[in-house]
Amino acid sequence: MGIPTTKPKIYYDCNDCPAFCCSAYERVQVTPRDIRRLAKHFGVTEEVATARYTKMYDKERVLRRKRDELFGQSCMFMNSETRGCGIYHARPAVCREYPITRRCAYYDLYKFEREQQDDPDTLPLVKLTFKKWKK
């Protein structure tokens, strides 16, 4: 059995999405490696990149956010006009890995609601909140 010559089918198109993943999460974790990548991308020191582009959220270092017309807030690097990543080649590891499956839940919701509403301009608003749950 040889190496497969076709890639598995992907059921989402990031170019068609209004950047749910850049907006729905309150925090995008960054690692020291991510900070080094940002520093190199912007031609600044790691200390400057840390201060300028990140903040602490509890005990976690995360990307800063900015105001977003569609969702209230989004990643500071999300381009509001194109709805694309403004630092695509320097984006954090967590962004590089998402989604880890052939499907994207946000994209599925987006397409489902447009079909259900019979309106190609429908935009479901998504905000994730987390709560401890006891069984």
N, C-alpha and C positions, 0 to 999 in steps of 0.2 A: 504494500500500500504506500503510495507516494504522498508528497505534500499536497494538500488541497490547493487548487488553483483559483478557487472563488472564495470571496469573503462571505461571511454569514450576512444575510439580509438585515439591514437596519430599518427600523420602523419609525424613524423620526427624522426631521430635517431642521437642524438648528437655525438655518437661514430663514425659515418660515415662522420661527417662534419669536415672541416679543421679549425673550430673555427672562422667563420665569425663574430659572435657577439662579440668576444674578440678583433677583429681587425678593424671592420668597423667604430666604434664610436671613435671620438677624445677624448671623456671623459666619464668616468664611475664615477658617483657621489657616494660619500661615506658620511654616516651619522656618528654622534658620536657613535652610537651603532655599526656600522661597524668597526670603529677604535678600539673600545673596543674588538671586536671579533678578529681583526687582532693582537692586542697586546697580547691577551691571547694565540692565536695560536702560535705566535713566542716567547712567554715568555719574552716580553719587556714591558716597560711602554707605556701608551697611547701617551705620548709626543714623545717617540722614534718612535713608529709606525707611528704617524702623519708625522714626519720629514722624515722618511725612505721610506714610501710607498705611500705618498700622496703629492699633491701640490695644489696650488690655480690656478683656471682657471677662470678669471674674479672674480666673487664673490662666486664661487662654489668650494668646496673641492672635488678633484677627485683623482683617482688612477694614479700613475705614469705609463708611457709607456716605451717600449723598442723597439729596432730594431727587425724587423721580416722579414725573407727572402721572404715569400710569399706576404705579404700585405704592407710592408714598416714599419709599426709600429703595435704593439699590446699591450695589457695589460701586465704589467711587470710580472704577475703571470701565464701567459699562457706558458705551457711547449712546447717549439718549436719542440721537437721530437715527442711527443705523440699528440700534438695539443689539449691537455686537460688542465683543470684548475689545477694549482699547489697548490691551496688553497681551494679546493672544499668545504670542511666543514666550512671554515672561509670566504667564498666569501661574497661580499656585498649584501644587500637586493635587489638591482636592478637586479643583476645577478640571484639571487634565484627566482625572480618573472618572469624572461623572459624564454620563451614567455608565455604570459598569455592566449593564445589560444591553440587549438589542433594542429595548424599548425605553422610552422616557415617559414617566407618569404624567409630567406636566404637558408634554406634547399630546399624549393620548387624551387628556382632559380637554385641552384646547380644541383638538379636532372633533371630539365627541360633542362638545357644547355648540360648536359652529354648525354641526350637522343637525343636532336636536333643535336648535333655534332657527334653523333654515336661514342663517344670516352669516355671510362670510366675514363680517366685521365684528361679530360678537367676541368679547374678550373677557373670559372668566377671571375674576380677581382672586389671587391665591396668596395666603399668608399662613405660614406654618407657625404654630405655637406648640410648645411642649409642656406636658404636665406629668407628674409622677402618677402612676396608676397602680392601685393595689387590687389584687384579685380577690 
